[in-house]
Amino acid sequence: MNSPVLRPDGGIQYIIHRVEDVTEFVRLKRKGAEASKLAQELQVRTEQMEAETFLRAQEVQEANRKLQTANEELVHALRARPEFDRTPLVLLTAKADDELRVRLLWEGGAGLPDEALFGE
């Protein structure tokens, strides 16, 4: 920073020059720019991951819909056969937990083979 020292007639007699070390300021500014760039890259990656997650969720939802339709078609086909008229039908698409097994037994799954309710 420069500051003039004036003579009585208004002319410049001296210029006082003060030096200020800005090394730390420049270093911090660069670090800030690097951090900003990293934050921006992380934001882009986060948005990509969110989009991928949304897409996968839609795919799972569609697969579940297809599975539901296939299960309904299977039940309908089995119900169309006379030998299954009075047979309770329970389709488990995943290993059922104990609470579900008990409920199925209570609601009429008693005629099912043990493997259908309790696994291998």
Order of alpha helices (4+ residues) and beta strands (2+ residues): beta-beta-alpha-alpha-alpha
